[in-house]
Amino acid sequence: MAHDAPTPDDSAALVEGPWKHRTVSAGGTRFHVAEAGDGPLVLLLHGFPWFWWSWHAQIGALADAGYRAVAVDLRGFGASDKPPRGYDLVTAASDAAGLVRALGERDAATVGHGTGGLVAWTMAAYYPWSVRRLAAVSAPHPLLLRNGLLGRPEQTWAGRRLFGNQMPMVPERALVADGAARVGQMLRDWSAAPGWPDRETERRCREAFRIPGVAHCSLEYQRWLFRSQVRPDGYRYRRRMRRPVGVPTLQLHGDRDAFLLPSTARGSGRFVDAPYRWRTVEGAGHFAHQERPEAVNEALLGWLRDTEPDA
């Protein structure tokens, strides 16, 4: 990607495919979604440094299996609004719960990767009426992630980029420099499957990350995670998140995730007062649903269809 390539706009997130694009308003914020299929709603929440297209390999599989798959650009990403505030997990969970209602549904099976997984965990705790089932991909329970980053040297080292991103403005500029080359490097550093990312995948991710405002907004989520530790809102959040979620939960984690370690995520089931299933995705790093889509789709669909998930 050329250094002087023109700055993309929101249209960089409007990738064509077997889905339709639309804008949905929830809580005064406009969200871009891509959706396909009819049936029970499955809400797909992407992680960092992605946008809705992170789920392109799942949308069609879910639609073909009789579900309504809706992948959303989180607040601050892709073609969604990029307001100056609201990048805490509680607001993001409120966004997601509002989207369920705005889409005309009572609840959703909510599937989140990375940051989107933290949002999904939070949504199940704060807005339990909106979550029918929960699936977390490469996303430890938020309290285990906190414990890992602050108390386990191996996870502190693996997540060192999160600490570097606490500086103002400098990380944003570094992320978008040279056509967002650092974003491409993160994809390679945190993945494990040979040949991933391919050139198209990396190009789409880098272009979407260069949409004005995305780099800053994406880092604001990470900054809230750290800054809230010493603030009242962080204390209230941790207290609320100690209550177990009450919906069937699937946890998928790449066995070679070098960013959010499997050992950090294991044990999240103690925050679930409902059927819970842990599955590792062999040969996958942090982006398991993209690196090993067939394995993730099989696990996800089997769990969604299971009327009596594991106790």
C-alpha positions in Angstrom: 0.0 0.0 0.0 1.5 3.3 -1.1 2.5 5.8 1.6 0.6 8.6 -0.2 -2.5 6.6 -0.9 -5.7 8.7 -0.5 -7.4 8.6 2.9 -10.4 6.2 2.6 -13.8 7.2 3.8 -16.6 5.1 5.3 -17.2 3.4 2.0 -14.1 1.3 2.6 -16.2 -0.7 5.1 -19.0 -1.4 2.6 -17.6 -4.6 1.2 -19.9 -6.3 -1.3 -21.0 -9.9 -0.7 -23.9 -12.2 0.0 -25.3 -9.8 2.6 -27.0 -6.4 2.6 -25.8 -3.2 4.2 -27.9 -0.9 6.2 -27.8 1.7 8.9 -29.5 1.1 12.2 -29.9 3.8 15.0 -29.7 2.8 18.6 -29.5 5.3 21.5 -28.9 8.2 19.3 -25.9 6.6 17.5 -26.0 5.3 13.9 -24.5 1.8 13.4 -23.6 0.2 10.1 -24.5 -3.5 9.9 -24.2 -6.2 7.3 -26.9 -8.9 7.5 -28.0 -12.1 5.8 -30.6 -14.8 6.4 -33.8 -15.2 8.3 -34.4 -16.8 11.6 -33.2 -16.3 15.2 -30.9 -13.3 15.5 -27.1 -13.9 15.8 -25.3 -10.6 16.6 -21.6 -10.6 15.6 -19.3 -8.1 17.4 -15.8 -7.7 16.0 -12.5 -7.0 17.8 -9.4 -4.9 17.4 -8.1 -3.9 14.8 -11.1 -5.0 12.7 -14.5 -4.0 11.5 -17.7 -6.1 10.7 -16.0 -7.9 7.8 -14.0 -9.9 10.4 -17.1 -12.2 10.4 -17.5 -12.6 6.6 -16.8 -16.4 6.8 -19.5 -16.8 9.5 -22.3 -14.7 8.0 -23.1 -17.0 5.1 -22.7 -20.2 7.2 -25.1 -18.8 9.8 -27.6 -17.7 7.1 -27.5 -21.0 5.4 -28.2 -22.8 8.7 -31.4 -20.8 9.3 -30.2 -17.8 11.3 -30.4 -14.1 10.8 -26.7 -13.1 11.0 -26.0 -9.4 11.7 -22.4 -8.2 11.9 -22.1 -4.6 13.2 -19.3 -2.0 13.1 -18.9 -1.1 16.8 -19.1 2.6 17.8 -16.0 4.3 16.3 -15.3 1.6 13.7 -16.0 1.1 10.0 -19.0 3.0 8.7 -20.6 3.5 12.2 -20.7 6.9 14.0 -17.5 8.0 15.7 -18.7 10.2 18.6 -16.1 11.7 20.9 -17.3 9.7 23.9 -18.8 6.3 24.8 -15.8 3.9 24.5 -16.3 2.1 27.8 -17.6 -1.5 27.8 -20.9 -0.5 29.5 -21.8 2.0 26.8 -20.7 -0.5 24.1 -22.9 -3.2 25.7 -25.8 -0.7 25.8 -25.2 0.0 22.1 -25.4 -3.8 21.4 -28.5 -4.3 23.5 -30.2 -1.3 21.8 -29.3 -2.8 18.4 -31.1 -6.0 19.3 -34.3 -4.0 19.9 -33.7 -1.7 16.9 -33.4 -4.8 14.7 -36.9 -5.8 15.8 -35.8 -8.7 18.0 -36.3 -9.5 21.7 -32.9 -11.1 22.2 -29.9 -12.5 20.3 -27.2 -15.1 20.4 -24.4 -12.7 20.8 -21.0 -13.6 19.4 -17.9 -11.4 20.1 -14.3 -11.6 19.3 -11.6 -9.8 21.3 -12.9 -6.4 22.2 -16.3 -7.5 20.9 -16.1 -10.5 23.2 -15.6 -8.2 26.2 -18.6 -6.2 25.0 -20.6 -9.5 24.8 -19.6 -10.6 28.3 -20.6 -7.1 29.6 -23.9 -7.2 27.6 -24.9 -10.5 29.3 -24.2 -9.1 32.7 -25.8 -5.7 32.3 -28.6 -6.4 29.8 -29.4 -10.1 30.3 -32.8 -9.8 28.7 -31.0 -9.0 25.4 -28.8 -12.1 25.3 -30.2 -15.5 24.5 -26.8 -17.2 24.3 -23.2 -15.9 24.6 -20.2 -16.9 22.5 -16.8 -15.4 23.3 -14.0 -15.9 20.7 -10.4 -15.1 21.9 -12.0 -13.1 24.8 -11.4 -14.0 28.5 -14.0 -12.8 31.0 -13.1 -9.1 31.6 -12.1 -9.8 35.2 -9.7 -12.6 34.2 -8.3 -10.3 31.5 -7.6 -7.7 34.2 -6.0 -10.2 36.5 -3.9 -11.5 33.6 -2.7 -8.1 32.4 -1.9 -6.8 35.9 -0.8 -10.0 37.7 0.6 -12.6 35.3 3.9 -11.7 33.7 3.4 -13.8 30.6 0.1 -12.1 29.8 1.5 -8.7 30.7 4.2 -9.3 28.1 1.9 -10.7 25.5 -0.4 -7.7 25.9 2.3 -5.1 26.0 0.9 -3.2 23.1 -2.1 -2.4 25.3 0.2 -0.6 27.7 1.9 1.3 24.9 -1.4 2.5 23.6 -2.2 4.5 26.7 -0.1 7.5 25.5 -2.2 10.2 23.9 -2.1 10.7 20.1 1.3 9.1 19.4 -0.2 5.5 19.0 -2.9 6.8 16.6 -0.3 8.3 14.3 1.9 5.2 14.5 -1.1 2.9 13.6 -2.1 4.7 10.4 1.5 5.6 9.2 2.6 4.1 5.9 -0.9 2.9 5.0 -1.5 1.4 8.4 1.5 -0.9 8.0 1.5 -1.6 11.8 -2.0 -2.9 11.6 -0.9 -5.5 9.1 2.0 -6.4 11.3 -0.3 -7.0 14.3 -2.4 -9.4 12.1 0.7 -11.4 11.4 2.1 -11.2 14.9 -1.1 -12.4 16.5 -2.1 -15.1 14.0 -0.8 -18.7 13.7 -2.4 -20.2 10.7 0.0 -20.5 7.7 -0.9 -18.1 4.9 -3.1 -15.9 7.0 -3.7 -13.0 6.5 -3.8 -13.2 2.7 -3.2 -10.0 0.8 -6.9 -9.1 0.4 -7.6 -9.6 4.1 -4.7 -7.4 5.2 -5.6 -4.7 2.6 -9.3 -4.6 3.7 -8.3 -4.3 7.4 -5.7 -1.6 6.8 -8.0 0.5 4.6 -10.9 0.3 7.1 -8.5 1.3 9.9 -7.4 4.4 8.0 -11.0 5.8 7.9 -10.7 9.1 9.8 -11.3 8.6 13.5 -11.1 4.9 13.6 -7.5 4.7 15.0 -8.4 7.1 17.9 -11.7 5.5 18.7 -10.4 2.0 18.7 -7.7 3.0 21.2 -10.1 4.7 23.5 -11.6 1.3 24.3 -8.2 0.2 25.4 -7.6 3.4 27.4 -10.8 3.0 29.3 -9.8 -0.5 30.3 -6.7 0.9 32.1 -7.9 4.3 33.2 -11.1 3.0 34.8 -9.0 0.8 37.2 -8.6 3.8 39.5 -11.9 5.5 39.0 -15.4 4.9 40.5 -16.8 3.7 37.1 -14.2 1.0 37.0 -15.0 -0.1 40.5 -18.7 -0.3 39.8 -18.0 -2.2 36.6 -15.8 -4.8 38.4 -18.4 -5.2 41.1 -21.2 -5.8 38.6 -19.1 -8.2 36.5 -18.5 -10.5 39.6 -22.1 -11.7 39.2 -22.1 -14.7 37.0 -24.0 -14.4 33.7 -27.0 -16.6 33.4 -27.1 -17.7 29.8 -25.5 -20.7 28.0 -22.0 -19.7 27.1 -19.5 -21.0 24.5 -15.9 -20.0 24.7 -13.6 -20.5 21.7 -9.9 -19.8 21.9 -7.1 -20.4 19.5 -4.6 -22.8 21.1 -1.7 -20.6 19.8 -3.2 -17.1 20.6 0.0 -15.1 21.4 -2.0 -11.9 22.4 -4.7 -13.0 24.8 -3.3 -16.3 26.1 -5.5 -19.4 26.4 -4.2 -19.7 30.0 -5.7 -16.3 30.7 -9.1 -17.2 29.4 -9.4 -20.6 31.0 -11.5 -20.4 34.1 -14.0 -17.9 32.7 -16.6 -20.6 33.3 -16.7 -19.6 37.0 -18.4 -16.4 35.9 -21.2 -18.4 34.2 -24.2 -19.8 36.1 -25.5 -21.7 33.1 -24.3 -24.4 30.7 -20.7 -23.6 29.7 -18.6 -25.0 27.0 -14.8 -24.4 26.4 -13.3 -25.3 23.0 -9.8 -24.7 21.8 -9.3 -24.1 18.0 -6.2 -26.0 17.0 -3.6 -24.2 15.0 -5.2 -20.8 15.4 -3.9 -17.6 16.9 -5.9 -14.6 18.1 -8.2 -14.5 15.0 -9.5 -18.0 15.2 -12.7 -17.3 13.3 -10.7 -16.0 10.4 -7.7 -18.3 10.6 -9.8 -21.5 11.0 -13.3 -20.6 9.9 -14.5 -24.1 9.2 -13.6 -25.3 12.7 -15.2 -22.2 14.3 -18.4 -22.5 12.2 -18.8 -26.1 13.1 -18.4 -25.4 16.9 -20.6 -22.3 16.8 -23.4 -24.0 14.8 -23.3 -27.2 16.9 -23.6 -25.1 20.0 -26.5 -22.9 18.6 -28.4 -26.0 17.6 -27.9 -27.9 20.9 -31.1 -27.6 22.9 -29.3 -29.0 25.9 -25.8 -27.5 26.0 -23.1 -29.0 28.4 -23.9 -28.5 32.0 
